[in-house]
């Protein structure tokens, strides 16, 4: 006889995998178009003033100007809204979904851009693959 109790955690890897695919599609199209629409974001990213964090949000490798902080905070608010929506649709927590997004965003950095390594240090992407958390998909 099957246990009638629903074990939410047994479906979590599948939900996160499905969410990763949806997020990969969004990130493949959204960031490029967002950078094209917002030259300030592209400039801050290229200058290393903002970078991708392991938690799925933008961070600051060094103390930002007020304008850069405001721009990154605005992007992070928008990211959190997307993460919350996608997490709910995929039976995951916002934090789990954001972590997966962070893994994907870090993997998509290009040489010269900054990202947060698993130990919390800020790295500059080289031609080599970025350092990523071993839990990343």
Secondary structure, DSSP 8 states (H G I E B T S, - for coil): ----S--HHHHHHHHHHHHHHHHHHHHHHHHHHHHHH-HHHHHHHHTTSSEE-TTSSEE-SS---HHHHHHHHHHHHHHHHHHHHHHHHTT--HHHHHHHHHHHHHHT--TT-EEE-TTS-EEE--SS-----TT--
